[in-house]
Amino acid sequence: MANLGIPGEVSPLEKSDLKSSQEEGNTDGEIIIRKIKSFLKRKTYPIQNKN
């Protein structure tokens, strides 16, 4: 989901976005989770599928 994106709303996750940072709030895992959450918020899915 993180690398799919939504045209005009969510840019796809690119390899260059992941920098192996150890900075709190900016690790690769946190970047991926934010991208997935953003994708799911903008897609139209029934509420039970988002939980």
N, CA, C and O atoms as CSV, one atom per row, in Angstrom:
chain,resi,resn,atom,element,x,y,z
A,1,MET,N,N,0.817,-1.194,0.000
A,1,MET,CA,C,0.000,0.000,0.000
A,1,MET,C,C,0.861,1.258,0.000
A,1,MET,O,O,0.522,2.251,-0.643
A,2,ALA,N,N,1.971,1.210,0.721
A,2,ALA,CA,C,2.812,2.403,0.833
A,2,ALA,C,C,3.371,2.829,-0.516
A,2,ALA,O,O,3.568,4.019,-0.761
A,3,ASN,N,N,3.626,1.869,-1.385
A,3,ASN,CA,C,4.221,2.229,-2.675
A,3,ASN,C,C,3.194,2.389,-3.788
A,3,ASN,O,O,3.574,2.635,-4.933
A,4,LEU,N,N,1.902,2.256,-3.487
A,4,LEU,CA,C,0.868,2.425,-4.512
A,4,LEU,C,C,0.571,3.893,-4.776
A,4,LEU,O,O,0.570,4.340,-5.923
A,5,GLY,N,N,0.322,4.631,-3.718
A,5,GLY,CA,C,-0.039,6.034,-3.882
A,5,GLY,C,C,-1.434,6.197,-4.458
A,5,GLY,O,O,-2.063,5.233,-4.896
A,6,ILE,N,N,-1.899,7.423,-4.449
A,6,ILE,CA,C,-3.188,7.783,-5.040
A,6,ILE,C,C,-2.929,9.047,-5.845
A,6,ILE,O,O,-2.566,10.076,-5.274
A,7,PRO,N,N,-3.109,8.989,-7.161
A,7,PRO,CA,C,-2.806,10.154,-7.998
A,7,PRO,C,C,-3.466,11.434,-7.482
A,7,PRO,O,O,-4.671,11.470,-7.233
A,8,GLY,N,N,-2.667,12.466,-7.330
A,8,GLY,CA,C,-3.163,13.759,-6.892
A,8,GLY,C,C,-3.409,13.881,-5.398
A,8,GLY,O,O,-3.759,14.962,-4.925
A,9,GLU,N,N,-3.233,12.792,-4.634
A,9,GLU,CA,C,-3.509,12.842,-3.197
A,9,GLU,C,C,-2.356,12.323,-2.350
A,9,GLU,O,O,-1.914,13.000,-1.422
A,10,VAL,N,N,-1.868,11.128,-2.662
A,10,VAL,CA,C,-0.791,10.514,-1.884
A,10,VAL,C,C,0.282,10.043,-2.852
A,10,VAL,O,O,0.032,9.196,-3.710
A,11,SER,N,N,1.473,10.597,-2.707
A,11,SER,CA,C,2.560,10.159,-3.588
A,11,SER,C,C,3.039,8.777,-3.150
A,11,SER,O,O,3.047,8.477,-1.956
A,12,PRO,N,N,3.438,7.935,-4.101
A,12,PRO,CA,C,3.918,6.608,-3.733
A,12,PRO,C,C,5.231,6.700,-2.966
A,12,PRO,O,O,6.015,7.627,-3.170
A,13,LEU,N,N,5.461,5.747,-2.093
A,13,LEU,CA,C,6.713,5.679,-1.353
A,13,LEU,C,C,7.812,5.238,-2.306
A,13,LEU,O,O,7.674,4.239,-3.012
A,14,GLU,N,N,8.885,5.981,-2.318
A,14,GLU,CA,C,10.033,5.671,-3.172
A,14,GLU,C,C,11.175,5.150,-2.306
A,14,GLU,O,O,11.263,5.482,-1.124
A,15,LYS,N,N,12.034,4.348,-2.884
A,15,LYS,CA,C,13.189,3.822,-2.155
A,15,LYS,C,C,14.019,4.960,-1.568
A,15,LYS,O,O,14.557,4.836,-0.468
A,16,SER,N,N,14.120,6.053,-2.294
A,16,SER,CA,C,14.914,7.198,-1.836
A,16,SER,C,C,14.305,7.881,-0.603
A,16,SER,O,O,14.991,8.647,0.073
A,17,ASP,N,N,13.021,7.614,-0.303
A,17,ASP,CA,C,12.382,8.181,0.889
A,17,ASP,C,C,12.889,7.524,2.169
A,17,ASP,O,O,12.798,8.101,3.253
A,18,LEU,N,N,13.423,6.313,2.033
A,18,LEU,CA,C,13.895,5.554,3.190
A,18,LEU,C,C,15.394,5.754,3.338
A,18,LEU,O,O,16.170,5.379,2.459
A,19,LYS,N,N,15.792,6.345,4.448
A,19,LYS,CA,C,17.195,6.724,4.624
A,19,LYS,C,C,17.860,6.018,5.800
A,19,LYS,O,O,18.969,6.389,6.187
A,20,SER,N,N,17.210,5.010,6.378
A,20,SER,CA,C,17.741,4.280,7.537
A,20,SER,C,C,18.068,5.215,8.697
A,20,SER,O,O,19.043,4.995,9.415
A,21,SER,N,N,17.271,6.242,8.881
A,21,SER,CA,C,17.480,7.205,9.959
A,21,SER,C,C,17.137,6.569,11.301
A,21,SER,O,O,16.199,5.778,11.400
A,22,GLN,N,N,17.889,6.913,12.314
A,22,GLN,CA,C,17.609,6.473,13.683
A,22,GLN,C,C,16.885,7.562,14.477
A,22,GLN,O,O,16.586,7.386,15.658
A,23,GLU,N,N,16.608,8.687,13.816
A,23,GLU,CA,C,15.929,9.812,14.457
A,23,GLU,C,C,14.513,9.410,14.845
A,23,GLU,O,O,13.761,8.874,14.031
A,24,GLU,N,N,14.159,9.676,16.102
A,24,GLU,CA,C,12.837,9.313,16.588
A,24,GLU,C,C,11.752,9.988,15.753
A,24,GLU,O,O,11.804,11.196,15.518
A,25,GLY,N,N,10.781,9.214,15.312
A,25,GLY,CA,C,9.688,9.734,14.498
A,25,GLY,C,C,9.989,9.742,13.014
A,25,GLY,O,O,9.126,10.086,12.206
A,26,ASN,N,N,11.213,9.363,12.647
A,26,ASN,CA,C,11.591,9.412,11.235
A,26,ASN,C,C,12.343,8.153,10.791
A,26,ASN,O,O,13.140,8.196,9.854
A,27,THR,N,N,12.083,7.035,11.471
A,27,THR,CA,C,12.706,5.784,11.046
A,27,THR,C,C,11.979,5.260,9.813
A,27,THR,O,O,10.869,5.696,9.509
A,28,ASP,N,N,12.603,4.333,9.111
A,28,ASP,CA,C,11.974,3.777,7.909
A,28,ASP,C,C,10.604,3.179,8.226
A,28,ASP,O,O,9.652,3.369,7.469
A,29,GLY,N,N,10.505,2.462,9.339
A,29,GLY,CA,C,9.228,1.854,9.722
A,29,GLY,C,C,8.145,2.890,9.950
A,29,GLY,O,O,6.998,2.697,9.545
A,30,GLU,N,N,8.505,3.987,10.598
A,30,GLU,CA,C,7.531,5.043,10.868
A,30,GLU,C,C,7.099,5.746,9.585
A,30,GLU,O,O,5.938,6.129,9.444
A,31,ILE,N,N,8.021,5.912,8.663
A,31,ILE,CA,C,7.693,6.511,7.366
A,31,ILE,C,C,6.715,5.610,6.614
A,31,ILE,O,O,5.740,6.090,6.038
A,32,ILE,N,N,6.978,4.311,6.623
A,32,ILE,CA,C,6.100,3.350,5.935
A,32,ILE,C,C,4.710,3.360,6.562
A,32,ILE,O,O,3.711,3.395,5.844
A,33,ILE,N,N,4.633,3.330,7.891
A,33,ILE,CA,C,3.337,3.339,8.581
A,33,ILE,C,C,2.560,4.612,8.257
A,33,ILE,O,O,1.356,4.545,8.007
A,34,ARG,N,N,3.223,5.770,8.256
A,34,ARG,CA,C,2.538,7.033,7.909
A,34,ARG,C,C,1.986,6.983,6.490
A,34,ARG,O,O,0.873,7.444,6.240
A,35,LYS,N,N,2.758,6.426,5.560
A,35,LYS,CA,C,2.325,6.338,4.166
A,35,LYS,C,C,1.105,5.425,4.047
A,35,LYS,O,O,0.158,5.744,3.328
A,36,ILE,N,N,1.127,4.296,4.745
A,36,ILE,CA,C,-0.009,3.362,4.714
A,36,ILE,C,C,-1.249,4.022,5.309
A,36,ILE,O,O,-2.335,3.919,4.739
A,37,LYS,N,N,-1.101,4.698,6.447
A,37,LYS,CA,C,-2.247,5.376,7.072
A,37,LYS,C,C,-2.827,6.433,6.141
A,37,LYS,O,O,-4.046,6.552,6.015
A,38,SER,N,N,-1.968,7.192,5.495
A,38,SER,CA,C,-2.421,8.221,4.561
A,38,SER,C,C,-3.181,7.595,3.397
A,38,SER,O,O,-4.223,8.103,2.984
A,39,PHE,N,N,-2.659,6.495,2.871
A,39,PHE,CA,C,-3.304,5.777,1.777
A,39,PHE,C,C,-4.697,5.314,2.202
A,39,PHE,O,O,-5.670,5.527,1.479
A,40,LEU,N,N,-4.793,4.680,3.376
A,40,LEU,CA,C,-6.075,4.141,3.834
A,40,LEU,C,C,-7.093,5.237,4.124
A,40,LEU,O,O,-8.285,5.039,3.891
A,41,LYS,N,N,-6.655,6.383,4.623
A,41,LYS,CA,C,-7.579,7.490,4.899
A,41,LYS,C,C,-8.222,8.006,3.624
A,41,LYS,O,O,-9.368,8.455,3.639
A,42,ARG,N,N,-7.489,7.942,2.525
A,42,ARG,CA,C,-7.993,8.528,1.286
A,42,ARG,C,C,-8.696,7.527,0.372
A,42,ARG,O,O,-9.380,7.927,-0.571
A,43,LYS,N,N,-8.537,6.245,0.639
A,43,LYS,CA,C,-9.255,5.235,-0.136
A,43,LYS,C,C,-10.637,5.054,0.466
A,43,LYS,O,O,-10.840,5.326,1.649
A,44,THR,N,N,-11.567,4.608,-0.319
A,44,THR,CA,C,-12.919,4.382,0.169
A,44,THR,C,C,-13.084,2.911,0.519
A,44,THR,O,O,-13.324,2.070,-0.347
A,45,TYR,N,N,-12.951,2.624,1.801
A,45,TYR,CA,C,-13.133,1.270,2.316
A,45,TYR,C,C,-14.171,1.323,3.418
A,45,TYR,O,O,-14.297,2.339,4.102
A,46,PRO,N,N,-14.920,0.235,3.601
A,46,PRO,CA,C,-15.835,0.194,4.744
A,46,PRO,C,C,-15.043,0.357,6.047
A,46,PRO,O,O,-13.891,-0.068,6.130
A,47,ILE,N,N,-15.653,0.964,7.049
A,47,ILE,CA,C,-14.985,1.250,8.325
A,47,ILE,C,C,-14.351,-0.002,8.928
A,47,ILE,O,O,-13.227,0.079,9.422
A,48,GLN,N,N,-15.022,-1.157,8.910
A,48,GLN,CA,C,-14.469,-2.351,9.551
A,48,GLN,C,C,-13.158,-2.788,8.908
A,48,GLN,O,O,-12.349,-3.435,9.573
A,49,ASN,N,N,-12.921,-2.463,7.653
A,49,ASN,CA,C,-11.671,-2.841,7.000
A,49,ASN,C,C,-10.518,-1.934,7.405
A,49,ASN,O,O,-9.360,-2.320,7.250
A,50,LYS,N,N,-10.796,-0.755,7.911
A,50,LYS,CA,C,-9.734,0.165,8.312
A,50,LYS,C,C,-9.180,-0.181,9.687
A,50,LYS,O,O,-8.051,0.190,10.006
A,51,ASN,N,N,-9.949,-0.879,10.496
A,51,ASN,CA,C,-9.504,-1.203,11.867
A,51,ASN,C,C,-8.661,-2.425,11.915
A,51,ASN,O,O,-8.213,-2.824,12.990
